[in-house]
């Protein structure tokens, strides 16, 4: 057994479902044959969760430093010997501080290449908010601390069939329209296009851009953003060789199944993208942060305080987040190797994805007509 990918996992909010979904995701014996988990958390809470879930036979290698990680074992790097006050289902600053401590240690580890990918359990934005962590969520924090100058994070919700990116993320709905600019659309769509190629394996990805207003603005009757901003941005993307289409009203686009014709979707705001995605993905959705120099994923659910520490939380989304991180890590590595030595043998001409993503002019016209 050698060269297993090291998957770093932060515990998230200790009063939420983080420990439960992590242990449920790692409970299968075959997990450590596929990758090496490295949890950033507390032994006492691991033991408490194991008892709750009746997983007392699950073996954990407790260590104090990334240098002590054992391949093929479930490793736990202790944040501290003393556990903060634990109040299941409650929002408090101590749980927020513990979540940030795990994140900081994990970021240091991935920068030092002690771990290969990062998977984060859910945090409470209210609990973590402080002078040290003045960010609306993981995405913005990771962009800030990525260590790459000019890095811009893009939230993509994904599963095997759908990939939805968000133009705006954690801002009030009253401020969304002000962020719908041609430059923002161009920038985010280009990050999405690049990620679809290097992280998801699409050679020439097709991207659907959603409208902002109901019915796509109805020719300006219900809003002018589509005519004045979104359509010109799509035209500019097409001039740059990006296969962008739209803008599509979100209700019909998802309701009629048009999303199946595209490799990626750019939604204008948080709930426009997440509500249909979570409905389609059920328990198997993953939140991926594109645009960073490292791979980060998380389950697509929150802290679930209402069921925290009851044993009811499912580990499906966390498990998918782990395997998605591994898949993206491998694809990105292959893509970068091919780009650094772009000989013909490294650049596949035919594949299911490649053929589907090199449409003729007639196919492009059919896409637009059908959607």
N, C-alpha and C positions, 0 to 999 in steps of 0.2 A: 504494500500500500504506500503510495507516494504522490506528492504534488497535488493533494486534495485542495480544492479551493477553500480558503478560510472565510467563513461568513460571520461577520460581526453583527451582533444583535443587541440593541439597547433596550432596556426594560420599560421605557416610557414612564407614564404616570403610575406610581406604585399603588395608588388607590383605585386604579382602573383595572382593565382586564389583561394588561400586558403579560404578567407572569403566567396566567392561565393559557393564553393563546400560544405563547412561546413553548411551554412544556407540551401542550397538545400537539403542536407542529413537529416537535422533536421526539415524540414518544415511539415512533416506529423504529425498530431495531436497524433497519437498513439505512437510516439517515446518515450514520457516521461512516458508512461505506461509500457514500456519495459526496459528502463534503464534511468539513470540520467546523462545527458551530462554536462560536466564541461569544458568550453572553456577558454583557456589562451590567452588573447588578449586585444583589445582596444574597449571601448564602441563607440567612434566616428566612427571607421571603421565598427563596427557591424551595426550602424545606417545607414551609407552610403551604405553598401551592402544591407540592408533591403529595402531601397528606390529603389536602382537599380533593385532589383529582385521583387519589388512590394510585399514584405513580411512584411509590416508595422504592421500587426496584430500579428506577431510572438512575443510572450512575452519572454523577457530575464530577468532573475534575476541577477542584477549587484551587485557583492560583492567584497570585498578587501582581503578576507582570505578564505582558504579552510574550516575553522571552520564554515563559514556561508553558506555552500552549502545546498540547499533545495532539498530534494528528490522529484522526480517527476516533477522537473522544469528544464528548460534550464538555466544553470548558467554561468555567465561570470566573471572570476577573472581578474580584471584589472591589467595590468603590471605596468601602471603609468597613471596619469591623462593626461599628455601631450603626444600627438601622434607624433611620428617622421615624418619628411617630407615624404609625400606620393606621389610617382611618378609611377603610374600604368604602367606596362610593361617595367620598367627600372631596370637595375642592379645597386644597390648602397649600400654602406656600412651601411647606416642607417637601411635599410630594413634587412640586414644581422644581425645587432646588435639586432634588435627587435625579429628576429627569434630565436636567441640564448637565449635571455632573457626569452622567453616563454618556451623553452626547459629546461632551468635551473630550472625555477619555477615548471614545471611539474615533473621533475625528483625528486626534493625535496618532492613534494606532494605524488608521488607513493612510495617513500622510507618510508614516514611517514604514509602510508596507508590511506591518505586522498582521494585518487582515487584508483581504482582497476586495471585499464588497461590504456594504453597510445596509442592514435592515433595521428599521426603527419601529418600535411599538408605539402606539398612540400616546400623545401628550395632550394635556389641557392647556389651551392657549391662555386662559385666565390664570391658571396656577403658575405657569412658567414666566409670566410677564414680570419683568423687574428691570433695574438699571443694567444688569449684566445681560439679560436676554430681552431686548426690546424689539422683538420681531413677532409678526402675526402668525408664524408657523414654522415648521421644519424647512420648507422650501426656501424661504427668504433667509433664514439663518445659514443654511448650507451654502447658499450662493455667497454670502458674506465671508464665510470662513474657508471657502474652497481652496484658497491658496493660488488660484489662477487669475491673473489680472484680466479684467474684462469678462470674466465668466458670467453668463446669464442663465439662470435656472428656468426651466419650463416644466410645469406639472403635467404629466401624462397619466391618465387612468387607463389601464390596459388589461386585457385578458387575451386568450388565444384568437378571438375574432374581432375585437374592437379596440381602437386606440384613440382616446379623446384628450386633446391638449387644451389648456385654458389660456386665453389671451390675458384676462385679468383673474386674480386669484382671491386673496383674502382682503377685499375692500368692500365697503358698504355699497349696496345696490345703487344708492343715490349718486355715487361717484363713477359708476361704470361707463356711462355715456361719454364722459370727459376723457376716458382712457382709450376710446375707440378712435385711433388715428391711423393714417396710412402707414406711418413709420413703425408704429407698434405692431401692426398686422404683418408688415414685411419682415420685421425682425423675428417675431415669434414663429411665423410660418417657415422661415429659413432654418431656424433651430429644429423645428419639428421635422422638416424634410431631411436634414442631416441625420437626426436621430433615427428616423425610419430606415435610413440606409445603413448606418453603422451599428445601430443597437438592435434593429429588428430584421435586418437582412433583405430589405426591399431595394431593388436596383434603381427603379424609377418610380417612386411612390406617388400614388394619387391622393390628393388632399382635398377634402371638402371643407369649405369655410361657411360657417353658419351666419345667418343674419342677426341683427340686434333686435329689430322691432317685430311685432306680430305681423304675419303675412308678408314678411320681407319689406315692410314699410308701405305696401300697397301703392307703389309708384309715387311715394312722397306724402301720401295722405296721412299715414301713421308714423312718419319719421323719415328723415332725409339721409341718415347715415349710410344706408345701403347704396344709394345713387351717388352720393358725394365722396364717400370714403372707402367702403368695402369693395365695391366693384372696381374702382381704379386700382386698388391694392392688388386685387386678383389679376387684373390685366398686367400689372407690373411684374408680378411673380411669374406669369406665363412668359413674358418677354425675357426673363432670366432663366428660362428653361425648366421651371418648376411646374408640375402638373397640378395646378390649383383650379378648383371649380366652385361655383356658387355665385352669390350667397343663397343658402337654403334656409327657409323657415324651419326652426328646430322641431316643431310638432309633427309636421308632415314628414320631415326627413327621417326621424326615428320611427314614427307611427307606421309609415309605409314600407319600412325596411330598406330605405335607400342607403343607409350606412353600410350595408353589406357590399356596396360597389366601390368602397374606398379603403385605403390602407391607413389613413389618418384623418382625424377631424379636428378642426380648430374652432372651439366654442368661444363665444364672446365673454362669458362670465361663469362664475363658479357653478351655480345651480343649473344653469342651462346645459352644462356638460355632465355634471355629476348625477343629477336626478335620473336621466335616462340610462346612463352607464350603469349605475348601481342596480337599476331595475333589470337590465339585461344580464349583468354579471352575477347576480345573486350573491353567494358567499365566496366567489372565486376571483374577485377583482383585486387589482394591485395598483398602488400609487407609485409611479416611477418618476424620478427627477432627472430630466434630460439637461444637457448643457453643462454638466459638471465634469471635472477631470477624473472622478471616480463614480462607481455605480452605487446608487442608493434607491432602495425600494421600501415600501411599507404596506401593511394591509390597508384596504380602502375603507375601514371603519374607524370610529373614534374610541374614546376611553370606555364607553358603555357603562357609566357609573351605576345605572339602574340594575345591572346584573353582575357587577364586579364582585369577585370573590364568592360567587355562589356555585361555580363549576358549570354554569350554563353557556358560557362563551365558547364559540366554535373556533377551531384552529385552522380552518380551511384557507382563509385569506392570508394568514401569516405564513402558512406552508407555501402557498403560491408565490408570496413575496420573496421567500428564500430561493425557490427554484427559478423564478423570473430573473432575480439578480444574477444567479449563476449563468443562465442562458445569455443574458445581455453581456456579461463579462466576457464570455467565450466569443460571442459574435463580434464584439468590439475589438478584441484581440486579433481575430482573424482578419477583420476589415483593415485594421492598422498595419498588419503585416503585409496584406495585399497592396495597400496604398504606398508603403515604403519601398516595395519592389514590384511594381505593376506590370509584371510580365503576363502574357496572354494566359498561361496556364493557371495563374492565380486569380484571374478575373473570369468567373463562369459566365458563359454566353447564354446558357439555357438552364432554367429551373422553373419550377411552378411559379415562383414569385417573379423571376426575371421576365418570363414570357408575358405574364399578366400585367406587368408594369411597363411595357414598351408598346403602348397602343398606337395604331395608325391614326391618320387624320380622321378617317371615317369612324373609328372607334371613339375618338374624343368627342366627335359630334353626337354619337349615339349616347354617350354618357350624359352629355348636357341635355339632350332631349328627354331621356328617361328619368332624369332627376329634377 
